[in-house]
């Protein structure tokens, strides 16, 4: 777990994260153990390893707010706020910007499906969860203190490409994700850490 300006960031494996500050936020929960009830759940796109109905239900309570792109309907059984790239919403003091996430030259995440990443602004800290994406032109406009970047390759950026993403975004801290489960392994995270010189890289141990 990483604590940055009183925000606790926990990697739950694959692309799943839990953020704790004054509220509890889960992003793309997948194959997780229930710890507590989320105030907010963010889903990046409809693929089963990101939009997992079973895992969403594990962390949802009566007042949990879910935000996801329209492609997640009808997988999510609950009412949820639908967002597309370019949208901004504010929930319980957290500003959430939906940004594009897609592949270049791959069929897995076409741009027209409107998958998203998220930039969360909480207590003046900007946290970027890239979603399933390659290095895309829109990253030139993204600024974040912390960037959660996929490194596993095949469906997303690989480690070397994630370095290029970090160079565009220029975060203070980058955290590798999307490895160790379906595709990629710890060597991908270590390669990213070794080659990324533009910022601090923190490899978080999986916590369930």
C-alpha positions as CSV (number, residue, x, y, z in Angstrom):
1,X,0.0,0.0,0.0
2,X,1.1,3.5,-0.7
3,X,0.0,6.5,1.3
4,X,0.3,9.9,-0.5
5,X,-0.9,13.0,1.3
6,X,-3.2,11.0,3.5
7,X,-4.7,9.0,0.6
8,X,-4.2,5.3,0.9
9,X,-3.7,3.5,-2.4
10,X,-4.0,-0.3,-2.4
11,X,-3.5,-2.5,-5.4
12,X,-5.8,-5.5,-5.4
13,X,-4.3,-7.3,-8.4
14,X,-4.8,-6.9,-12.1
15,X,-6.4,-3.4,-12.7
16,X,-8.2,-3.3,-9.3
17,X,-7.4,-0.6,-6.8
18,X,-8.9,0.7,-3.5
19,X,-8.4,4.3,-2.6
20,X,-9.2,5.5,1.0
21,X,-9.3,9.0,2.2
22,X,-12.5,10.5,3.6
23,X,-14.4,8.1,1.3
24,X,-13.7,4.6,0.0
25,X,-13.3,4.1,-3.7
26,X,-12.9,0.9,-5.7
27,X,-11.7,0.9,-9.3
28,X,-12.4,-2.2,-11.5
29,X,-12.8,-4.7,-8.6
30,X,-12.0,-8.2,-9.9
31,X,-11.3,-11.4,-7.9
32,X,-11.2,-9.4,-4.7
33,X,-12.1,-10.2,-1.1
34,X,-14.6,-7.9,0.5
35,X,-13.0,-5.5,3.0
36,X,-15.7,-2.9,3.5
37,X,-18.4,-1.0,1.7
38,X,-17.5,1.4,-1.1
39,X,-18.8,4.9,-1.3
40,X,-17.9,5.0,-5.0
41,X,-17.1,2.3,-7.6
42,X,-15.6,3.2,-10.9
43,X,-15.6,0.8,-13.9
44,X,-13.5,1.5,-17.0
45,X,-15.1,-0.8,-19.5
46,X,-17.3,-3.8,-20.1
47,X,-14.7,-6.7,-20.2
48,X,-15.2,-9.3,-17.5
49,X,-11.9,-8.6,-15.8
50,X,-12.9,-5.0,-15.2
51,X,-16.7,-5.0,-15.0
52,X,-17.2,-8.0,-12.7
53,X,-20.8,-8.1,-11.4
54,X,-19.9,-10.5,-8.6
55,X,-17.1,-8.3,-7.4
56,X,-19.1,-5.1,-7.7
57,X,-21.8,-6.6,-5.5
58,X,-19.2,-7.5,-2.9
59,X,-18.3,-3.9,-2.2
60,X,-21.7,-2.2,-2.8
61,X,-24.1,-1.0,-0.1
62,X,-27.4,0.9,-0.3
63,X,-25.7,4.2,-0.8
64,X,-22.8,3.2,-3.1
65,X,-22.5,5.2,-6.3
66,X,-21.3,3.4,-9.4
67,X,-19.9,5.2,-12.4
68,X,-19.2,3.3,-15.7
69,X,-19.5,3.7,-19.4
70,X,-22.8,2.7,-21.1
71,X,-21.2,-0.5,-22.5
72,X,-21.4,-2.0,-18.9
73,X,-25.2,-2.1,-19.2
74,X,-26.7,-4.7,-18.5
75,X,-23.8,-6.4,-16.7
76,X,-24.2,-4.1,-13.7
77,X,-27.5,-5.0,-12.0
78,X,-27.7,-1.7,-10.1
79,X,-28.5,1.7,-11.4
80,X,-25.3,3.5,-12.3
81,X,-24.2,6.8,-13.7
82,X,-23.1,6.5,-17.3
83,X,-20.1,8.5,-18.5
84,X,-18.2,8.8,-21.7
85,X,-14.8,10.3,-22.5
86,X,-14.8,14.0,-21.8
87,X,-17.4,13.8,-19.0
88,X,-16.9,15.3,-15.6
89,X,-18.9,14.5,-12.5
90,X,-18.4,15.3,-8.8
91,X,-19.3,12.7,-6.1
92,X,-19.0,13.4,-2.4
93,X,-16.3,16.0,-2.9
94,X,-14.3,13.9,-5.5
95,X,-14.0,15.4,-9.0
96,X,-14.0,12.6,-11.6
97,X,-12.9,13.2,-15.2
98,X,-13.5,10.4,-17.7
99,X,-10.7,10.3,-20.3
100,X,-10.2,8.1,-23.4
101,X,-8.7,4.6,-23.2
102,X,-8.2,2.6,-26.3
103,X,-5.8,0.5,-28.4
104,X,-3.9,1.6,-31.5
105,X,-3.5,-1.2,-34.0
106,X,-5.2,-3.8,-31.8
107,X,-8.7,-5.1,-31.9
108,X,-9.3,-5.5,-28.2
109,X,-10.3,-2.0,-27.2
110,X,-11.3,0.0,-30.3
111,X,-11.8,3.8,-29.8
112,X,-15.4,3.6,-30.9
113,X,-16.3,1.5,-27.9
114,X,-15.6,4.5,-25.7
115,X,-13.7,2.8,-22.9
116,X,-12.4,5.2,-20.3
117,X,-9.7,5.9,-17.8
118,X,-10.3,8.2,-14.9
119,X,-8.6,11.2,-13.3
120,X,-9.8,11.6,-9.7
121,X,-9.1,14.8,-7.9
122,X,-9.4,14.5,-4.1
123,X,-7.9,16.9,-1.6
124,X,-6.0,18.6,-4.4
125,X,-4.3,15.3,-5.5
126,X,-4.8,14.1,-9.1
127,X,-4.8,10.3,-9.5
128,X,-5.0,8.8,-13.0
129,X,-6.2,5.2,-13.6
130,X,-5.4,4.6,-17.3
131,X,-7.9,1.7,-17.9
132,X,-7.0,-0.6,-20.8
133,X,-5.1,1.5,-23.2
134,X,-2.1,2.0,-25.3
135,X,0.0,5.2,-25.4
136,X,-2.6,7.5,-27.1
137,X,-2.3,11.2,-28.2
138,X,-4.8,12.3,-25.5
139,X,-2.2,11.5,-22.8
140,X,-0.3,14.6,-23.8
141,X,-3.0,16.6,-22.0
142,X,-3.2,14.5,-18.9
143,X,-1.5,15.7,-15.7
144,X,-1.5,13.7,-12.6
145,X,0.4,13.4,-9.3
146,X,-0.1,9.6,-9.4
147,X,-0.5,7.5,-12.6
148,X,-1.7,3.9,-12.5
149,X,-0.4,2.5,-15.7
150,X,-0.9,-1.0,-17.4
151,X,2.4,-2.8,-18.2
152,X,1.3,-6.3,-19.1
153,X,1.2,-5.9,-22.9
154,X,-1.1,-7.8,-25.3
155,X,-4.3,-6.0,-24.4
156,X,-2.6,-2.8,-23.2
157,X,0.7,-1.1,-23.1
158,X,3.7,-3.1,-22.3
159,X,6.4,-1.9,-19.9
160,X,8.4,0.0,-22.5
161,X,5.3,1.7,-23.8
162,X,4.2,2.6,-20.2
163,X,7.5,4.4,-19.9
164,X,6.5,6.6,-22.9
165,X,3.2,7.2,-21.2
166,X,4.9,8.3,-18.0
167,X,7.1,10.7,-20.0
168,X,4.0,12.3,-21.5
169,X,2.0,12.5,-18.2
170,X,5.0,13.4,-15.9
171,X,3.4,12.1,-12.7
172,X,5.3,12.3,-9.4
173,X,4.6,8.6,-8.8
174,X,3.7,5.8,-11.3
175,X,2.3,2.5,-10.2
176,X,2.3,-0.4,-12.6
177,X,-0.9,-2.6,-13.0
178,X,-2.6,-5.0,-15.4
179,X,-0.1,-7.8,-14.8
180,X,0.2,-11.0,-12.8
181,X,-3.3,-12.3,-13.4
182,X,-4.5,-12.7,-17.0
183,X,-1.4,-11.4,-18.8
184,X,2.1,-10.2,-17.8
185,X,4.0,-10.9,-14.6
186,X,6.2,-9.1,-12.0
187,X,9.1,-8.9,-14.5
188,X,7.0,-6.4,-16.5
189,X,6.5,-4.2,-13.5
190,X,10.2,-4.5,-12.7
191,X,11.2,-3.6,-16.3
192,X,8.9,-0.5,-16.1
193,X,10.5,0.5,-12.8
194,X,14.0,0.0,-14.2
195,X,13.4,2.0,-17.4
196,X,11.3,4.8,-16.1
197,X,13.4,7.8,-15.1
198,X,10.9,10.6,-15.3
199,X,9.2,9.8,-12.0
200,X,9.3,7.5,-8.9
201,X,7.9,4.1,-9.6
202,X,6.2,2.1,-6.8
203,X,5.5,-1.6,-7.3
204,X,2.7,-2.4,-4.9
205,X,2.3,-5.9,-3.6
206,X,-1.1,-7.4,-4.3
207,X,-3.4,-7.1,-1.3
208,X,-6.7,-9.0,-1.1
